[in-house]
Amino acid sequence: MLQLEALSLRLGTFSLSADLSVKAGSRVALIGPSGAGKSTLLGAIAGFVPAVRGRILWHGIDFAGQAPGQRPLSIIFQDNNLFPHLSVAQNVGLGLRPDLRLSPRQRAEVAQVLERVGLAAFATRKPSDLSGGQQSRVALARVLLRARPILLLDEPFAALGPALRAEMLTLVEDLAGDGGLTVLMVTHDPQDALRLCPETILVDEGHALPPGPTAVLLADPPPALRRYLGK
Ligand SMILES: Nc1ncnc2c1ncn2[C@@H]1O[C@H](COP(=O)(O)OP(=O)(O)OP(=O)(O)O)[C@@H](O)[C@H]1O
């Protein structure tokens, strides 16, 4: 279980509170108006935004004092955080060793995971020689290799067209299911939330609410969400 316990965050004049928990192995969307604090909340979980008050716990262990790289999570942003000067295989290999001194066994793991996301034939290419969807797959491959139990997605597929986005969400669902990952995904698209995430956290007016069933939330949105969705 991931617990945000009486959490309070502040960035300049912006503040956000959260008191909620997310079940291990579940997939949860974060939805809310632009500037509501969705990325800030992921940033706090990842360790980039310090908490003013409260705690973040994973299976009862406090994240405080754990640097971002030590936390049991991976994060993918919209730009996929790929290094342009490294090949696809190297970008993925970074998930295992930042200095890229991979053992033969680790190289084999990289090859295996590239196969898993359908990029076996692209290992030596640079990210710029790939389509947007393929770049997203590289980022997912790296996450898979890191094998951290929490996956944070910050509008990862926003730049992709609808069909490709649906395909990527299915891939995330498969990979998350296989690995038993806990997924938190920021999205502006209610359909994406419905597709991947049975539950949704509504972030609005300085609060992140506890997760509720996505279908129920979208079928009968509270006023704040109604405004945001333009319903
Ligand atoms: N470094 C910063 N210093 C001060 N304020 C910041 C900083 N970063 C973000 N903010 C403010 O914090 C608020 C929350 O931003 P955040 O990016 O978390 O929102 P969001 O819900 O993810 O928005 P969007 O959907 O547009 O990506 C915004 O009002 C933003 O202007």
Ligand as a Chemical Component Dictionary entry (heavy atoms), coordinates in Angstrom:
data_LIG
# 
_chem_comp.id                   LIG 
_chem_comp.type                 NON-POLYMER 
_chem_comp.pdbx_formal_charge   0 
_chem_comp.three_letter_code    LIG 
# 
loop_
_chem_comp_atom.comp_id 
_chem_comp_atom.atom_id 
_chem_comp_atom.alt_atom_id 
_chem_comp_atom.type_symbol 
_chem_comp_atom.charge 
_chem_comp_atom.model_Cartn_x 
_chem_comp_atom.model_Cartn_y 
_chem_comp_atom.model_Cartn_z 
_chem_comp_atom.pdbx_ordinal 
LIG N1  N1  N 0 8.893  25.409 -9.178  1  
LIG C1  C1  C 0 7.720  25.994 -8.911  2  
LIG N2  N2  N 0 7.644  27.092 -8.135  3  
LIG C2  C2  C 0 6.464  27.667 -7.849  4  
LIG N3  N3  N 0 5.291  27.201 -8.277  5  
LIG C3  C3  C 0 5.296  26.120 -9.061  6  
LIG C4  C4  C 0 6.505  25.446 -9.428  7  
LIG N4  N4  N 0 6.182  24.385 -10.207 8  
LIG C5  C5  C 0 4.854  24.406 -10.326 9  
LIG N5  N5  N 0 4.313  25.438 -9.653  10 
LIG C6  C6  C 0 2.878  25.753 -9.517  11 
LIG O1  O1  O 0 2.268  24.683 -8.835  12 
LIG C7  C7  C 0 0.942  24.460 -9.342  13 
LIG C8  C8  C 0 0.750  22.996 -9.671  14 
LIG O2  O2  O 0 1.501  22.679 -10.830 15 
LIG P1  P1  P 0 1.453  21.217 -11.454 16 
LIG O3  O3  O 0 2.408  21.205 -12.587 17 
LIG O4  O4  O 0 1.628  20.230 -10.378 18 
LIG O5  O5  O 0 -0.061 21.129 -11.981 19 
LIG P2  P2  P 0 -0.716 20.040 -12.911 20 
LIG O6  O6  O 0 -2.027 19.719 -12.294 21 
LIG O7  O7  O 0 0.210  18.914 -13.155 22 
LIG O8  O8  O 0 -0.933 20.885 -14.235 23 
LIG P3  P3  P 0 -0.979 20.466 -15.789 24 
LIG O9  O9  O 0 -2.194 19.601 -15.925 25 
LIG O10 O10 O 0 -1.139 21.764 -16.486 26 
LIG O11 O11 O 0 0.292  19.759 -16.108 27 
LIG C9  C9  C 0 0.763  25.416 -10.496 28 
LIG O12 O12 O 0 -0.006 26.496 -10.049 29 
LIG C10 C10 C 0 2.160  25.826 -10.864 30 
LIG O13 O13 O 0 2.170  27.129 -11.372 31 
# 
loop_
_chem_comp_bond.comp_id 
_chem_comp_bond.atom_id_1 
_chem_comp_bond.atom_id_2 
_chem_comp_bond.value_order 
_chem_comp_bond.pdbx_ordinal 
LIG N1  C1  SING 1  
LIG C1  N2  SING 2  
LIG C1  C4  DOUB 3  
LIG N2  C2  DOUB 4  
LIG C2  N3  SING 5  
LIG N3  C3  DOUB 6  
LIG C3  C4  SING 7  
LIG C3  N5  SING 8  
LIG C4  N4  SING 9  
LIG N4  C5  DOUB 10 
LIG C5  N5  SING 11 
LIG N5  C6  SING 12 
LIG C6  O1  SING 13 
LIG C6  C10 SING 14 
LIG O1  C7  SING 15 
LIG C7  C8  SING 16 
LIG C7  C9  SING 17 
LIG C8  O2  SING 18 
LIG O2  P1  SING 19 
LIG P1  O3  DOUB 20 
LIG P1  O4  SING 21 
LIG P1  O5  SING 22 
LIG O5  P2  SING 23 
LIG P2  O6  DOUB 24 
LIG P2  O7  SING 25 
LIG P2  O8  SING 26 
LIG O8  P3  SING 27 
LIG P3  O9  DOUB 28 
LIG P3  O10 SING 29 
LIG P3  O11 SING 30 
LIG C9  O12 SING 31 
LIG C9  C10 SING 32 
LIG C10 O13 SING 33 
# 
